[in-house]
Amino acid sequence: MGTHKVGTDTDVLADCLEVPGIGFIPVNAFVLRAREPVVVDTGLSLPDRNFLDALGDVVDPADVRWIWLTHPDRDHTGGLFDLIDAAPGARVVTTFMGAGIMSTERPLPMDRVYFLNPGQSLDVGDRRLHAFRPPLFDNPATVGFYDDRTRTCFSSDCFGGPMPTAELATAPDVGPVAGPELEAAQLLWATVDSPWVHMVDPDKYRAGLEPLRAMDPETVLCTHLPPATGMTGRLLDTLSRAPGTSPFVGPDQAALERMLAGFEPGPVDQAPPMDA
């Protein structure tokens, strides 16, 4: 997990995960250096990731005051409980639904939770963060936010796109990715992550993009895309085409068996010789 800055107030904790047949999925968390520091999501729930170590390169975890959980999927909650322990003064920003989903696996300590719904805002000392429901999402508890002090939109999964290499997936800016390649990646992600987009009224869906267009953020920070600056209109134009794309169809069992057959066999322990 690497770190890099976006503007003056935000750090990205950049990671990625390779998904065969799709590419390298960026998995970002963020630190907003407000007067009351905010950590946005907490990385992958994999045993070889240590979120707190990466976070400690950016901010002392004990100084964190808010943990904004954009939604409780496992690629957003990897370091959550370690951070709750390391930041005794921090509260977890989520929704009633988000806390309910977490309770089916490992409940949040309810005295550390702060419920915030789309349309409400959070005072973090030197600015207010305005909560909104992103136009594309894969979890009913999803809530992003807009920081109007820096004109930065934290969009959760919305705008994501798999990258062809790990280096691009963890890059400090998505700008180097070619236009058609980026558009194809985002449309693929839209169909994978939000398959319901093919069942909605296209006009109503496109109308749902307009509040974000009116927000006019300078920078879009997505969990599953490198930072995008000065590209909001282009990103929204791409998403507007999502309902008309072909639905994603994943590998079936026959494809899985072909993939498994192509893997190198692992070492097999030899049985100890039997006594004569």
N, C-alpha and C positions, 0 to 999 in steps of 0.2 A: 504494500500500500504506500503510494507516494503522496506528497502534498505539494500544492502550489496555490498561489494567491490569485484572486480575481478582484480587480479594483483595490480599494484601500481597506475595505472592511470585511472581506470574506476570504476564507481559505477552503480549498477543496481537498478532501481526503479521497484520493482516486484509487480505485481497485477495479478489477474486471473478472469475468468468469467466461471461460470458453464453452460454447454450446455447439456440439458437432452439427454441421449442416446449416447453422445460422450465423455463427461468427463469435466475436468477443463482445460480450455484453458489458458496457461500463457499469460499475456499481459505485456511485459516489455518495459520500456524506459531506456535510459542510459545517463550518464554524462561522457564525456571524459575530463579529467583534463589536457588539453593542455594549453599552454601559453595563448591562446585565447579559453576559455572553450566552449565545444560543447555539446549541449543537442540533443539527438537522439530520436525523436518522443516524444509524450506528453500524452500518456495514453488514457484511455477509456473516451468516451463522455457520461458519466452517471452522474446524478445530485448528487449522494452521493460520488463522487470522487473529491478530491481537489488536483490536481496535484501540484500546487504551494507550498502547505504545505509540501508535500513529498520532492519536489525538494529543498526547503529551508533547509532541514536537511542535504543536501549534498553540496550545493553551494548557495551563495547569487544570486538570479535570476538577480539582477542588473549587476552582473559580466559576465553573459553569453554573448558571442559574436556571436555564430552560433547556429541555430536551424536546424538540419538536418532532414528534413521530408522525411522518406524513401518512403512514398507514402501517398496520402490524403484520406485513409479510416478512418472511424469514430473511430476505435480502436487505431488510431495513432495520432489523432488530438484533444483529449479531452481538454488539457490545452493550446492549441496553442495560442489562441488570448489573454488569460490572461498572458501568458509568453511574447508575443510580447509587451504588455503594461508594464510589469514589467521589461523588459530588453530593454531599449530604444536604446542601442548600438548594439543589435543583428540583424542579417539578417537571413532570412529563405532560406535554401538551398533546392531547388526543381528543377523541369524541366518545360519547357514550357507547357507540358501536365499536370503536377501536378498543376500549377497555374490555368490552364484552368478549370480543374475539380473543384478546390476550388471555382472558380467564379460562379458556378451554385448554390452554397448555401450561402457562405459568402466569398467575395473576399479578397484575401491577399492584404495588402498595397504594391503596386508595388515598391515603393521606399525602401522597406525593403526586397525585394526578390533578391536572387542570383541564376541565372540559372547555373546548372552544369550537364553535360551529362556523361553517362558511357564512360570511357576512359580518362576523364579529372581528374584533381586533385585540391585539395583545400589546400592552405597554412594557417595553424592555429598557426603560430608563431614559434613553436619548432618542427614541423613535417608537412609532407604533407599527406593528406588523399586521397586515390586513389579510385575513383568512378567506380563501375562496375554494370552490370545488373545481378542479381542472376539468376541461372538456373531455379528456380521455383518462380512464382509470381502470384498474383491475380489482379494486377492493372498495366496498361500500363506505369504508371509514376514511377514504382519502381526503386530505385537506392540505392544499398548498398555501403559500402566502406571498404577498408582495411587500417589499421594503421600498416605500416611496422616497426615502432619503437617498438611496443609491440607485433607484430605478431597477431593482433586481427582482425577478420573479423566480421563486422556488416552486417548481411545477410538479414535484414528485415524479411519477412514471411518464407523464405526458411529455411528448416530443422525443422520446427515446429512440435509439437506433443502434443495432449491432454494428460493430466496426470490423474491418478485415484483419486487423492485427491488434495485439495487446498494446503495442506502443501508441496506436491511434486511439484505442479505447481509454487510455489513461493520459491522453495529451492535455495540455493546459487550455486548448482551444480547438473547437471543431472546424475552424476555418479552412485548414489544409485539405479537408475531405472534399473531393470534387462534387459539384452541384448535383448531377444525376445520381451519383453513388449515394450521397447523403439522402436525397429524396427517396430512393428505393429502400434504403435502410429504415427510414422513418415509417414508410408505409408498411413495410414488413412488420415492424414492431407494433404498429397500430393494430394489425390484424391478429398478431400473436397475443398481445397483452390485453386487448379490448375487443374480443370477437363479436361483441354485441353491436359494434359499429355498423355491421352489415344489415342489422334488423331495424335501424332507426329511420325516421323520416329525414332524408338528406337535407331538406331546407331547415328543419328545426335543429338538426345537428349543427349546420353551418352558422345558424343564428347563435348557437351556444359558444361559438368561437369569438363572437364580436366583443364581449366584455374584456377578453384578454387583449384583443386588438386595440380597444379603447384605452386599456391600461398602459399600453405602449412601453413595455419595459425595454431598457437598453440592453440588459443582460438576462438571458434565460439559463437557469441552473436546473438541470434535470438529473435525477438519480442515474438514468441510463443513457446519457449522452455527455460528451465533453462540453465544457462551457461554451455558450454561443452568445457572442456580443454583436450588436448591430444587425441581427438577422431575424428579428421577431416576425416581421411581415412575411418573409420568405418561409419560415417554419410554419406559420399558420396557413399559408396558401397550400403547402404540402398536405397538412392535416385535413384541409377542406376536401381533399380528393379521397380520403380513406373509405367512405361508404361505397364508392364505386370500384374498389379494388377486389381482387379475387380473395376469398377466405383462405386462411392458412390451413393446410392439412398436414399434420405431423406424420412421422413414420409409423407404420403399423407393425404388427408382430413379425411379419415376414422380413420387413426391412431391418428390424432389430436383430433378427437372427443372422442376416447377412453381415451386419456390422460386427456382431460378436464373433462370427467366423473369421473375420479379417484381423482380429486382434492377435497379438503375439501371445502364445500360452505362457502363463506364469510358471515359476519353479514349482515342482511337485516334490513334496517330502518323500524320501524313500522310506519304506517300512523297514524296521529293524529286522535283521535275519532271524528266522525262527530257529529255536534250538532243535538239534537233531533228536 
